[in-house]
Amino acid sequence: MDSRAYKDILTKSGHTYHTFVSPPKDASKPTLLFIHGFPSTSYDWRHQVAFFTKAGYGVVAPDLIGHGGSSKPPSLEHYAPSRIAADLVAVLDNVKAGRVVAVGHDWGSILASRMAMYYPTRFSGLVFLASGYCPPLAGFDLKVVLAHQREHVGAELFGYWLFLSEDRAKGIVDAHLESLLSLWYTSDPGLWKTVLAPSGQLEPWLKADKKAPLASYITKEDETRMLADWRKAGGLGAALKWYKVMASDLMGKDDIAVDGKFQLDAPVFFAGCTRDHVCIAAPSENIVRQFCPKGTVQHFDTGHWVHLEVPEKLNRALLQWLETAVGK
């Protein structure tokens, strides 16, 4: 991704978003807003940016606050989805992008869901990768959710959220960035079932500085770049606030404003990942089929990072969906 294509966009909130911007080369094609998750930056979209800019589409790919070159506000309230959604609409206004297609992955899927609820007229389509469409979570309580998962799924899925939301996590994570990177981008998705999903397993893994086998789609250059970005940003402490939002009562309170807005009327594409042991595909597929009347579901035999693991296959699937479903 060409560093010259980045803009530092100041929003009314006072936050700056370090954003890759490429206007559409074909006026008939929409702009795609790529929204990453943890512990990513806009660099995670490198394969999609190259593919869709070549195909004539516009691209807007920001580093979200707390990540990369964007602002890292200390107060948790700034990380509420409603506030970040407003910021990203301001980013779109700054680059004069009208109706867009949002592409979210991981936490980015939650944010894309909220943007569609608050600003439905701005989106001609929505894409959810790995983590699917997330309806309103008014009253969300992480401990209740974990108990529900134990009862109905037979295991916790988000146990690592508890540790990453605690104040002590910052020092431990930043002292073991290579260990964390190897686990997040491992070639063995099964480790997520044993180290991430259950409570109490991630912290000892990091403290022991364990290293997982790295996925082949992460090159040495990629690894060096990501570690440098994290260290240059002062570590991942600010990015961890996204977990604090979910573990506190902030998410549940923030979603009161959109409670009841369950249906998405725009075309939706959900990419389910069959070897993702945290963002399990089946529940997200059920939600899409229930609340997205123009929903398309496609499964990929990958772990969590479908856009990195099989970029060509995913990009072709998205292109076909854009050409046949969006705007129809």
N, C-alpha and C positions, 0 to 999 in steps of 0.2 A: 504494500500500500504506500503510495507516494506521499512522503511527509509534507510536500508542498500543497497537497490537497486538503490539509487540515486547517480548520479555523477554530479559534478560541472564542466561543459565543457566550456573551454575558446576558443572563436572563434577568427579568424584573425581580426575582428573588435574591439577586446578588450573587448567584452561583455561576461559575464559568464551566462550560462543557467543551472539552477538547473533541472536535468532531470532524470526521472525514466527510467531505462534501463533493459529490460529482453530479452536476445537473444532467438531466436526460439528454441523450444525443438524438433521440427520436421523440418528437413532441406528442406522439400518440401513445407513448408508454408512460406508466406512472413512475413515481419515485418510491423506492423501498426504504423504509426506516428499520434498520437493524438494531435490536436491543439485546445486549449480552447479559450474562448472569455472573455468578461468582466462580472463580476469582479472576474473571476475564477482563479484557478491554476490547476496544473495537478491532484489535488485531486478530481476534478469534474469527472474524468474518472475512479474512483475506481471500479465501477461495471463492466466496460468494461475490465479493466486490469485483474481483477480476472477471468472473463469468458474466455478471449482470450489467456491468458497465460496457463490456464488449457487445452485449446484446442490445444496447441502446437505452437501458433503464437508468433512471436517476438513483443515486445512493446517498443516504444520510446515515452515518454510523458513529454515534457518540460514545465516548467513555462516560459511563454513568457516574454520578457523584459518588465519591468514596473510592473510585477506581482510576488508574492511569493518570492522565494529565488533567483531569477535571477537579473541581473543588472538592474539598474534604471537610465539610462543616462538622464541628464537634458535637452539636446538639442532635439528639436522636430524632426530634420532631421533623427535621429537614428531610429525613429519609422516608417519611410517610408516602405511600404510593400516590395519593392525590396531589401532593406537592411536586413530586418528580414528574408526574403526568403533565401538570401545567408547565413545568420547565421544558419538557420535550416538545410540547405544542409551540412554545416560544422559540425553540430552536428551529422548528419547521417554518414558522413565520419569518424568522431571520433569513433563511435561505430561500424564501419565497416558494416553498413547496405547498401546494394545495392539498387535495385529497391524496392520500398515500396508502400503501400497503405496509402494515407493520409486521415484522418478522421477529418473534421473540424466542429466546432459548433460556431455560432454567428460570432464574428470577425475572428475566426479561419477558417470559410468558405471563407472569402475574402482572407485570407493569403494562404489557400490551392489552391484557384483559381490562385493566382499569381505564386505560386511555379510551378504549372502545366504549366503555360505559359513560364516561364523562364527556367525550367528544365524538359521538357516533358519526356525525356528518363529515369528519375529517378522514375517514377510513373507507376505502373501496374494497378492502380485503384484509384478512388477518391470518398469520401463519404462526403455529405453535410447534416448536421442536422439542421433543423429549418430554418436557413438562407442558401439559395441555392447557386448554382454556380453564381459567380459575374464576368461578362465580364468586359473588360477594361472600366475605367471611365475617360478617358482623357477629361479635361475641366470640371470635376465635380464641381458643385456649390451647396452647401447644400440648400441655400435659394431658388434657382431655383427648386430643387427637391421637397422641401416642397410645393411650389406654384403649381407644377405639381400634387402632391398628392391631394391637396385641390380641384383642378379642375377636376381630373379624378377619384379619389377614393372617394371624398366627405369629406375627413378628412386628417389631417396630421398623419403620422406614426412615424416620427423620430423627433418630436418636442423637446424631451428631450435632443437630441444631442446638441442643441444650448446652453442650460444651462451648461451641463457637459463639454463643450469645453471652457468655460470662466474661467479666472484665479480665480475668487472668489469661484468657485465650490469646489475646494479642501478643503478649510476650513469648508464649510458647510457640505460636504459629510463626512469628517473625524469626525466632531462633532456629526454626527447622523448615525453611521455605522449600528446600530441595526435597525433603521428605514429603511435604504436602503436595508439591507438584507431581511427584511420582505416583502418589495415590490418586490424585484427581484425574490424571491422564494415564492411568495404568493400562497395560495390555490385558490385564486380568480383571474383567468386570465383576467376577465373583468376590473380589476383595471388598467391594462396596457392601455386599450382603453381610460380611463378617466384621468390617472395621467401621463403616460409616453408619449403616442402618441402625444397629443396636446402640443403646445408650452406654456410655462408659468405655468405649473401645478406641475412639480416635485419640484422646489425650495420651494414653500410654504409648500408642503407636508413634506419635510425634516425639514424645520425650525420649523414646528409645532411638530416635532418628532412623527409623526403618526406611528402607527404600523398596518400592514396588517396581516390577519390570515396566519400563516406559513403553507406551504404545508406539508402533512403527510410524504412525502419522504425525508424531511429534519429532521433528528433526532436531539435531543438535543446535542448529541456528534458532529454531523455535524456543527450545529450552533456555538458551542463553538470553534470548530477547525477553521472554516472560519473567525470568528471575531478575533481569536488569530493570524491567518496568516496575516490578513490585518493590524492589529496593529503592529505586529512584522516587517512588511515591511515598517513601517513609514506612514501607511495610504494608501489611494488609489490615491494620487496625481499623481504618475508616471503612473499608469494604465489609468488615465483619458486622457493622451496624445494621446491615440488611437482615442478619440473623436476629439481632436484638429487637428489631421491629416485630418479627414474627413471634419471638418468645415473650415479649412484653404484651401489654394490652393495647398497644398502639394500632396494630393491624385491625383488631376487632372494632375499635372505636372509629378508625378512619373509614371503614367500610360501611358504617351506618348510613352515610350519605348516598350510597348506591344500593343499599339493601332492597331486594325485590327486582332489581334489573338483571334478570338471569339470562334472557335470550339475546343472542347476537344475530342481527339480521343480515349483516354483511357476509359474503362468502368466506369460509373458514377452511384452512388446510391444517390437519394435524398429522405430524410425523411421529408415530409411536416407535420406540426403540425396544426391541424384544429382549435385549440383554442388559437393559438398565434395571438394576435391582433397587433403586431408590425411587425414581420417577416411573413407576410401573405403568405400562401402556394401557392396560385394560380399563382401569377407572377413568382415565382421561378420555378414552374412546367413548365410553358410556356417556360422559358429560357432553361431549360434542354431539353425539347422536340425539341427546335429549334436548339440548338448548341451542343448537346451531342448525336451523333448517336448511341452510346452504352449506352444510359441512361435508368435507372430503377427508377420509381417513386412509392413510397408507402406512404400512409397517415396514421397518428397515431392520435388518439383522445386524444391529450394532449395539454398542453401549451408549452411554449418555451423550457423547459428542458426535452425533450423526453428521453435523455439518463439517466436521474435520475428518471423520473416519471414512465416509463415502461421499465426498463433496460432489463428484461428477454425477453420481446417481441422484442425489438429492436435488442438485441444481436443475437437472433435466426434468425431474418430477415437478418442481416448483414452476419452471418455465411453462410446462404444459398446462398446469393449473392456472397460471396467470393468463395464458392465451385463451383458455376455454371457459373459465369460471368467473374471473373478475370483470365486472362491468357488464355482465350478461343479464 
